[in-house]
Amino acid sequence: MTLETVLVCPICSSNHFKPLMIARDYTVTQGDFSLQQCTTCEFVITNPRPDQNSIGLYYQSDKYISHTGSGKNLVDRIYLLARNYTLYSKYKLIKRYKALGSILDYGCGTGAFLRYMQQHNWQIAGVEPSEAAGKIASKATKTEIHRDLQRVTNKFDVVTLWHVLEHVHSLNEKLIEIKDHLERDGIVIVAVPNCKSLDAKKYGAFWAGYDVPRHLWHFSISNMKILLANNGFILIDTIPMKLDSYYVSLLSESYKYPKKSTILRMLNAFISGAASNNSARKTNQYSSLIYIARRS
């Protein structure tokens, strides 16, 4: 494994960071990773982090169900039930801005979302760095799934990144690439965890939204707005993902209190998720947020 250190903030170009906390990889290695915060714009990053040649090792687990598409325990099954429910919600959201057209899902995993859009008469394309997940997606959609964006030549009405941007090593470069794959009136939809949410504050280093080291960046509303503007996008809406607070709280409970009963952790997670959503009604600081932006 090779670690690399981020020297310059991708949001404000500052080179000054301060230690924030130590978080653990509860999914694969049980190793500890440092979170640092930019002293200028307060952007939180995993630093140092595995480089692009090493990061794949941290996805090699059946626990990482966005790649396997299966759920072997109760928490995983809850995730899959929630994911299936959100497919329709995502479809409805997109229809607010585009009734029909072409869509590229960047980081499409096993292709559930692409398959759903395909069934609703959208022209689809997908990019998935994981070869195993890409094969599942390709079989599900009967469409070639690309390993990287450079192999995609078309332009699209919509590009989606559902909990993907936090995994991308080169933020600004990737957003510019994505903009180049959008039609002139195209929109990008980016869903990411929000490290300013109440559940993030409650669980601290145990918050599942940090998911180190796979999550390289930890966004807030303010720095996401700057990031999008810096790369030629106009933010037009911010939408909460209210189910995420419950699922993230459930994972966080299992990390922080592994010896507690599953029933008790589920109860506590429900209370935590509800409290987070209730607090966010005034602040918009939901556990996860969807940012919708147009090309400028």
C-alpha positions in Angstrom: 0.0 0.0 0.0 1.2 3.5 -0.9 0.0 6.6 0.9 0.0 10.0 -0.6 -0.4 13.4 1.1 -2.6 16.1 -0.2 -0.7 19.4 0.0 -3.1 21.8 -1.6 -6.8 22.3 -0.8 -8.9 21.6 -4.0 -11.5 24.1 -2.8 -9.5 27.2 -2.0 -5.9 26.3 -2.9 -4.6 26.8 0.6 -1.7 24.7 1.8 -2.5 24.9 5.5 -4.3 22.0 7.2 -4.9 21.1 10.9 -5.6 17.7 12.4 -9.3 17.1 13.0 -9.7 13.5 14.2 -8.6 9.9 13.7 -11.2 7.6 12.0 -11.2 3.9 11.5 -11.8 1.7 8.4 -14.6 -0.5 9.9 -15.3 -2.1 6.5 -12.1 -3.8 5.4 -8.8 -3.3 7.3 -9.7 -1.9 10.7 -6.8 0.6 10.1 -6.8 4.2 11.3 -6.7 7.2 9.1 -6.3 10.9 9.8 -8.9 13.5 8.9 -7.5 17.0 8.4 -9.3 20.3 7.9 -8.3 23.2 5.7 -7.7 26.3 8.0 -9.0 28.6 5.3 -12.3 27.1 3.9 -12.7 24.3 6.5 -12.8 21.5 3.9 -12.3 18.1 5.6 -10.1 15.6 3.8 -8.6 12.1 4.5 -4.9 12.9 4.6 -2.7 11.0 4.0 -4.7 8.5 1.9 -4.1 5.5 -0.4 -3.0 6.5 -3.9 -5.0 5.5 -7.0 -3.0 2.3 -7.4 -3.6 1.2 -3.8 -7.2 2.3 -3.1 -8.7 -0.8 -4.8 -7.5 -2.9 -1.9 -10.0 -1.1 0.3 -13.0 -2.1 -1.8 -12.2 -5.8 -1.8 -14.8 -7.0 0.7 -18.2 -8.6 0.5 -19.3 -5.9 3.0 -18.9 -3.3 0.3 -22.4 -4.0 -1.1 -22.6 -1.2 -3.6 -20.2 -3.4 -5.6 -21.6 -6.8 -4.7 -25.3 -6.0 -4.9 -26.0 -8.4 -2.1 -26.8 -8.2 1.5 -25.8 -11.0 3.9 -26.8 -9.4 7.2 -29.6 -7.3 8.6 -27.9 -4.0 8.1 -27.1 -4.8 4.5 -30.6 -5.9 3.8 -32.0 -2.7 5.2 -29.6 -0.8 2.9 -30.8 -2.8 -0.1 -34.5 -2.2 0.8 -33.8 1.5 1.1 -31.8 1.6 -2.2 -34.7 -0.1 -4.0 -37.1 2.5 -2.6 -34.9 5.4 -3.6 -34.7 4.3 -7.2 -38.2 5.7 -7.8 -37.3 8.9 -5.8 -34.2 9.5 -8.0 -36.3 8.9 -11.2 -38.9 11.4 -10.0 -36.2 14.0 -9.1 -34.6 13.8 -12.5 -38.0 14.2 -14.2 -38.4 17.6 -12.6 -35.6 18.8 -14.8 -35.6 16.5 -17.8 -38.7 14.6 -18.9 -36.7 12.1 -21.0 -33.3 11.9 -22.6 -29.8 10.4 -22.1 -28.1 9.8 -18.8 -24.6 8.8 -17.7 -24.3 7.3 -14.2 -20.7 7.8 -13.1 -19.8 5.2 -10.5 -22.8 3.0 -11.4 -21.9 0.1 -9.1 -23.9 -3.0 -10.1 -26.2 -1.0 -12.3 -29.5 -0.9 -10.4 -30.2 2.8 -11.1 -29.2 2.5 -14.7 -31.5 -0.5 -15.2 -34.4 1.4 -13.6 -33.8 4.4 -16.0 -33.5 2.1 -18.9 -36.9 0.5 -18.1 -38.3 4.1 -18.2 -37.0 4.6 -21.7 -33.9 6.6 -21.0 -30.8 6.2 -23.1 -28.2 5.0 -20.6 -24.4 4.8 -20.2 -22.4 3.9 -17.2 -18.9 4.2 -15.8 -17.7 1.9 -13.0 -14.0 1.5 -12.0 -14.7 -1.9 -10.3 -14.4 -4.6 -12.9 -16.5 -7.0 -10.8 -19.3 -4.5 -10.3 -19.1 -3.4 -13.9 -19.7 -6.9 -15.2 -22.8 -7.2 -13.0 -24.1 -3.8 -14.3 -23.4 -4.8 -17.9 -25.3 -8.0 -17.5 -28.2 -6.2 -15.9 -28.5 -3.5 -18.5 -27.2 -5.4 -21.5 -25.0 -2.3 -22.1 -21.3 -1.9 -22.1 -20.1 -0.4 -18.8 -16.9 1.6 -19.2 -14.0 1.5 -16.7 -13.3 5.2 -17.0 -14.8 8.4 -18.3 -12.2 8.9 -21.1 -13.7 5.9 -23.0 -17.1 7.7 -23.2 -17.5 9.9 -26.3 -21.1 10.9 -26.1 -22.7 14.0 -24.4 -25.6 13.6 -22.1 -28.7 15.4 -20.8 -28.0 14.3 -17.2 -24.9 13.0 -15.4 -25.4 11.5 -12.0 -22.9 10.7 -9.2 -24.7 9.0 -6.4 -22.3 9.0 -3.4 -19.4 8.8 -5.8 -17.6 12.2 -5.8 -16.2 11.6 -2.3 -14.3 8.6 -3.7 -12.6 10.5 -6.6 -9.0 11.4 -6.2 -8.9 14.4 -8.5 -11.9 16.5 -7.7 -11.5 19.5 -10.0 -10.2 17.5 -13.0 -13.2 15.0 -12.7 -15.8 17.8 -12.5 -14.3 19.4 -15.6 -14.4 16.0 -17.4 -18.1 15.6 -16.4 -19.0 19.1 -17.6 -17.4 18.2 -21.0 -19.8 15.2 -21.2 -22.9 17.3 -20.6 -25.1 18.9 -23.3 -25.2 22.7 -23.2 -28.4 22.6 -21.1 -27.4 19.5 -19.2 -27.5 19.0 -15.5 -25.2 17.2 -13.0 -26.6 15.6 -9.9 -24.2 14.9 -7.1 -25.2 13.1 -3.9 -22.6 13.2 -1.0 -22.6 12.8 2.8 -22.7 16.1 4.8 -20.2 16.2 7.6 -22.0 19.2 9.2 -25.1 17.1 9.9 -26.3 16.5 13.4 -25.6 12.7 13.2 -22.0 13.5 12.0 -21.6 15.7 15.1 -23.1 13.1 17.4 -21.0 10.1 16.3 -17.7 12.0 15.6 -15.0 9.6 14.5 -17.5 6.7 14.5 -19.7 8.5 11.9 -20.2 6.0 9.1 -20.3 8.9 6.6 -16.5 9.3 6.9 -16.0 5.7 5.6 -12.2 6.1 5.5 -10.1 5.7 3.4 -12.7 5.1 0.6 -14.1 8.6 1.3 -11.3 10.9 0.4 -13.3 14.2 0.8 -15.9 15.2 3.4 -18.2 17.9 2.1 -20.3 20.6 3.6 -22.8 22.8 1.8 -20.5 25.8 1.7 -17.5 24.1 0.2 -19.7 22.1 -2.3 -21.1 25.3 -3.6 -17.6 26.7 -4.1 -16.4 23.5 -5.7 -19.2 23.5 -8.3 -18.8 27.2 -9.1 -15.1 26.8 -9.5 -15.6 24.2 -12.2 -18.3 25.9 -14.3 -21.5 24.9 -12.7 -24.5 26.9 -11.4 -26.2 25.3 -8.4 -29.9 25.3 -8.8 -31.2 23.2 -6.0 -30.2 21.2 -2.9 -32.3 18.2 -1.9 -32.1 16.1 1.3 -31.7 12.3 1.3 -33.7 11.8 4.5 -33.3 8.0 4.6 -29.6 8.3 4.8 -29.6 9.6 8.3 -31.2 6.4 9.6 -28.9 4.1 7.7 -25.8 6.0 8.5 -26.8 6.2 12.2 -27.4 2.4 12.2 -23.9 1.8 10.9 -22.4 4.4 13.3 -24.2 2.7 16.2 -22.6 -0.7 15.2 -19.2 0.9 15.0 -19.4 2.7 18.3 -21.4 0.1 20.3 -20.5 -3.3 18.8 -21.5 -5.2 21.9 -25.0 -3.8 22.1 -27.9 -5.8 20.8 -29.0 -5.3 17.2 -32.5 -4.3 18.4 -31.1 -1.6 20.7 -28.8 -0.3 18.0 -31.7 -0.1 15.6 -33.8 1.8 18.1 -31.0 4.2 18.9 -30.3 4.7 15.2 -34.0 5.5 14.5 -33.9 8.1 17.3 -30.7 9.6 16.0 -31.8 9.7 12.4 -35.1 11.3 13.3 -33.4 13.9 15.5 -30.9 14.7 12.6 -33.7 15.1 10.1 -35.8 17.2 12.5 -32.8 19.5 13.2 -32.1 19.8 9.4 -35.6 21.2 8.7 -34.3 24.6 9.8 -30.6 24.3 8.8 -30.8 22.0 5.7 -27.8 20.1 7.3 -29.1 16.7 6.4 -27.0 13.6 6.7 -26.7 13.4 2.9 -27.6 16.0 0.3 -28.2 16.0 -3.4 -26.8 19.0 -5.4 -28.4 19.8 -8.8 -26.3 22.1 -11.0 -26.3 23.3 -14.6 -23.4 24.1 -16.9 -22.7 27.8 -16.6 
